[in-house]
Amino acid sequence: MLTKRIIPCLDIKEGRTVKGVNFLELRDAGDPVELGKVYADEGADELVFLDITATVEKRKTLVELVTKVAKTVNIPFTVGGGISTVDDIKALLNAGADKISINSAAVKNPGIVDEMAREFGSQCIVVAIDTKNMDGVDFVHTHGGRRPTLLQTQKWAKQVAERGAGEILLTSMDHDGVKNGFANEITSELSAMLGIPVIASGGAGKMHHFKDVFTSGKADAALAASIFHFKEIPIPELKKYLQAEGISIRL
């Protein structure tokens, strides 16, 4: 059985970690480099750094931040936000990132997924999907969740997987920051349909939510932000709980 992964997510705005509810009402959660080191020391399996306004403001994720993180943490980390070219990825990987995450750029030009996977290998390419249920149908959103598209989430996930994405980072906008549990139904659907790992994001509030997303949701990894940033659930305790519940986890 493959080990399940716990991944803290650090949403970055103007160099600081922030967290909101349903992608809105952001509040400061600290220095991303310092937080990243704390999580690595506590036993996080990976980290994700997302510059949440990079696409909106049409600027690039800060290579400088990636360089600092790479010098500070000893676990794999993914960087996303405003990445749209092969050169962007090259700069970030050279600065020390292990994977990159793309969302808006892939929607705008799906062929970029093929190009990036060929150039760097699927293992480096994470396609982030921000999904919202509208009248019973799941639709992809871009630009930090601000812009709805006509793409159905399941069809889009299948397409990017076929184009060479190595992982899907699925964030439920309906569940984000609400702390009532992950979107297990669509997570399970994608996990069963795709031949690549699915990272579930949005909705973690209690330890049992992680157990549920790994069992009912069939997720390969679970990502959370505020419960870690504001010390509501310590990572070591979460991992001990999951192991006691029979989930294969790295302690």
C-alpha positions as CSV (number, residue, x, y, z in Angstrom):
1,M,0.0,0.0,0.0
2,L,1.3,3.4,-0.9
3,T,2.0,5.8,2.0
4,K,-0.5,8.6,2.2
5,R,0.9,12.2,2.3
6,I,0.1,15.2,4.5
7,I,0.8,18.4,2.7
8,P,0.6,21.9,4.3
9,C,-0.3,24.6,1.8
10,L,1.1,28.1,2.1
11,D,-0.9,30.6,0.1
12,I,1.4,33.6,-0.6
13,K,0.3,37.2,-1.1
14,E,3.0,40.0,-1.2
15,G,5.5,37.6,0.4
16,R,3.3,36.6,3.4
17,T,1.3,33.5,4.1
18,V,-2.4,34.2,4.0
19,K,-5.6,32.2,4.5
20,G,-9.3,32.9,3.8
21,V,-12.7,31.2,3.6
22,N,-14.1,30.2,0.1
23,F,-11.1,32.0,-1.4
24,L,-12.1,35.3,0.3
25,E,-11.4,37.3,3.5
26,L,-7.7,36.7,3.7
27,R,-5.8,37.0,6.9
28,D,-2.1,36.9,7.7
29,A,-0.6,33.6,8.8
30,G,3.1,34.4,9.0
31,D,6.4,34.2,7.1
32,P,6.2,31.4,4.4
33,V,9.9,30.4,4.8
34,E,9.7,30.1,8.6
35,L,6.4,28.2,8.4
36,G,7.8,25.8,5.8
37,K,10.7,24.9,8.1
38,V,8.4,24.3,11.0
39,Y,6.2,22.0,9.0
40,A,9.3,20.1,7.6
41,D,10.6,19.6,11.1
42,E,7.2,18.4,12.3
43,G,7.0,15.7,9.7
44,A,5.1,17.1,6.8
45,D,5.6,14.9,3.7
46,E,5.7,17.8,1.2
47,L,4.9,21.5,1.0
48,V,2.9,23.5,-1.5
49,F,3.6,27.3,-2.0
50,L,1.0,29.1,-4.1
51,D,1.3,32.7,-5.0
52,I,-2.4,33.3,-5.1
53,T,-2.5,36.6,-6.8
54,A,0.3,36.0,-9.3
55,T,-2.0,35.2,-12.2
56,V,-4.4,38.0,-11.4
57,E,-1.6,40.6,-11.1
58,K,0.1,39.2,-14.2
59,R,3.5,38.7,-12.5
60,K,5.7,35.7,-11.8
61,T,6.1,33.7,-8.7
62,L,9.1,35.0,-6.8
63,V,12.2,32.9,-7.6
64,E,13.8,34.5,-4.6
65,L,11.3,32.9,-2.3
66,V,11.9,29.5,-3.8
67,T,15.6,29.9,-3.3
68,K,15.1,30.7,0.4
69,V,12.7,27.8,0.9
70,A,15.1,25.4,-0.8
71,K,17.9,26.4,1.6
72,T,15.6,26.0,4.6
73,V,13.5,22.8,4.1
74,N,14.6,19.2,3.4
75,I,11.3,17.8,2.0
76,P,9.9,18.1,-1.6
77,F,8.0,21.3,-2.3
78,T,5.7,22.4,-5.1
79,V,5.4,26.0,-6.3
80,G,2.5,27.6,-8.2
81,G,1.1,30.9,-9.3
82,G,1.6,32.8,-12.6
83,I,3.6,30.0,-14.2
84,S,2.9,29.9,-18.0
85,T,6.1,29.1,-19.8
86,V,8.8,26.5,-20.0
87,D,11.3,29.3,-19.0
88,D,9.2,30.0,-15.8
89,I,9.5,26.3,-14.8
90,K,13.2,26.2,-15.6
91,A,13.9,29.2,-13.3
92,L,11.8,27.7,-10.4
93,L,13.3,24.2,-10.7
94,N,16.8,25.7,-10.9
95,A,16.0,27.8,-7.8
96,G,15.2,24.5,-5.9
97,A,11.6,23.7,-6.4
98,D,10.8,20.0,-6.9
99,K,7.5,20.4,-8.8
100,I,5.5,23.2,-10.3
101,S,1.7,23.7,-10.2
102,I,-0.2,25.2,-13.1
103,N,-3.9,26.1,-13.4
104,S,-4.9,29.1,-15.4
105,A,-2.1,28.7,-18.0
106,A,-3.2,25.1,-18.7
107,V,-6.9,26.1,-19.2
108,K,-5.8,28.9,-21.5
109,N,-3.5,26.6,-23.5
110,P,-3.9,22.9,-22.7
111,G,-1.0,22.0,-25.0
112,I,1.4,23.6,-22.4
113,V,0.8,20.5,-20.2
114,D,2.2,18.3,-23.0
115,E,5.1,20.6,-23.6
116,M,6.0,20.9,-19.9
117,A,5.7,17.1,-19.3
118,R,8.0,16.4,-22.3
119,E,10.6,19.0,-21.2
120,F,10.7,18.2,-17.5
121,G,9.0,14.9,-17.0
122,S,5.4,14.3,-15.6
123,Q,6.8,13.9,-12.1
124,C,7.4,17.7,-12.0
125,I,4.0,18.8,-13.3
126,V,1.1,19.2,-11.0
127,V,-2.2,20.5,-12.6
128,A,-4.2,22.4,-10.0
129,I,-8.0,22.4,-10.4
130,D,-10.1,24.8,-8.5
131,T,-13.6,23.3,-8.7
132,K,-17.0,24.7,-7.8
133,N,-20.4,22.9,-8.0
134,M,-23.0,24.9,-9.9
135,D,-26.5,23.4,-10.2
136,G,-25.1,19.9,-9.6
137,V,-22.3,20.2,-12.1
138,D,-18.6,20.6,-11.2
139,F,-16.9,23.4,-13.1
140,V,-13.2,24.5,-13.3
141,H,-12.4,28.1,-12.1
142,T,-9.2,30.0,-12.8
143,H,-7.4,33.2,-11.6
144,G,-7.5,32.3,-8.0
145,G,-11.1,31.1,-8.2
146,R,-12.3,34.4,-9.5
147,R,-13.1,33.3,-13.0
148,P,-15.6,30.4,-13.9
149,T,-15.0,28.4,-17.1
150,L,-17.2,26.1,-19.1
151,L,-14.9,23.2,-18.4
152,Q,-16.4,20.3,-16.5
153,T,-14.0,19.3,-13.8
154,Q,-14.0,15.5,-14.4
155,K,-13.5,15.9,-18.2
156,W,-10.7,18.5,-17.7
157,A,-8.9,16.3,-15.1
158,K,-9.0,13.4,-17.6
159,Q,-7.7,15.5,-20.4
160,V,-4.7,16.9,-18.4
161,A,-3.8,13.4,-17.1
162,E,-3.7,12.2,-20.7
163,R,-1.6,15.2,-21.7
164,G,1.1,14.3,-19.1
165,A,0.3,15.8,-15.7
166,G,1.9,13.8,-13.0
167,E,-0.6,14.8,-10.2
168,I,-3.9,16.6,-9.8
169,L,-4.3,19.1,-7.0
170,L,-8.0,19.3,-6.5
171,T,-9.4,22.2,-4.5
172,S,-13.1,22.4,-3.7
173,M,-14.0,26.0,-3.6
174,D,-17.3,25.1,-1.8
175,H,-15.3,23.4,1.0
176,D,-12.3,25.8,1.2
177,G,-11.8,27.1,4.7
178,V,-15.2,25.9,5.9
179,K,-13.7,23.0,7.9
180,N,-16.6,20.6,7.4
181,G,-14.6,18.0,5.6
182,F,-13.1,17.5,2.1
183,A,-15.1,17.0,-1.1
184,N,-14.9,13.2,-0.9
185,E,-17.4,12.4,-3.6
186,I,-15.6,14.2,-6.5
187,T,-12.2,13.3,-5.0
188,S,-13.1,9.6,-5.1
189,E,-14.5,10.0,-8.6
190,L,-11.3,11.4,-9.9
191,S,-9.1,9.0,-8.0
192,A,-11.0,6.0,-9.5
193,M,-10.9,7.5,-13.0
194,L,-7.4,8.7,-13.3
195,G,-4.1,6.8,-13.3
196,I,-2.2,9.5,-11.4
197,P,-2.3,10.7,-7.8
198,V,-5.0,13.1,-6.6
199,I,-4.2,15.6,-3.8
200,A,-7.4,16.7,-2.0
201,S,-7.6,20.3,-0.8
202,G,-10.3,22.3,0.8
203,G,-12.3,21.6,4.0
204,A,-10.0,20.0,6.6
205,G,-11.2,20.9,10.1
206,K,-10.9,17.7,12.2
207,M,-8.5,14.8,12.2
208,H,-11.2,12.4,11.0
209,H,-11.6,14.5,7.9
210,F,-8.2,13.3,6.8
211,K,-9.1,9.7,7.5
212,D,-12.3,10.2,5.5
213,V,-10.6,11.6,2.5
214,F,-8.1,8.8,2.4
215,T,-10.7,6.1,2.8
216,S,-14.0,7.4,1.3
217,G,-12.2,10.0,-1.0
218,K,-9.5,7.6,-2.1
219,A,-7.0,10.5,-2.1
220,D,-3.3,9.9,-2.4
221,A,-2.5,13.0,-0.4
222,A,-4.4,15.6,1.7
223,L,-3.6,19.3,1.7
224,A,-4.6,21.8,4.4
225,A,-3.7,25.3,5.4
226,S,-5.4,27.2,8.3
227,I,-5.6,24.2,10.7
228,F,-1.8,23.9,10.5
229,H,-1.0,27.7,10.3
230,F,-3.1,28.5,13.4
231,K,-2.0,25.4,15.4
232,E,-5.5,23.7,15.5
233,I,-4.1,20.3,14.5
234,P,-0.4,19.5,15.0
235,I,1.1,17.4,12.2
236,P,2.7,14.8,14.6
237,E,-0.6,14.2,16.4
238,L,-2.5,13.9,13.1
239,K,-0.1,11.3,11.8
240,K,-0.2,9.2,15.0
241,Y,-4.1,9.4,14.8
242,L,-4.1,8.2,11.1
243,Q,-1.7,5.4,11.8
244,A,-3.8,4.2,14.7
245,E,-6.8,4.3,12.3
246,G,-5.0,1.9,9.9
247,I,-3.9,4.5,7.4
248,S,-0.5,3.9,5.9
249,I,1.5,7.1,6.8
250,R,5.1,8.1,7.3
251,L,5.8,9.0,10.9
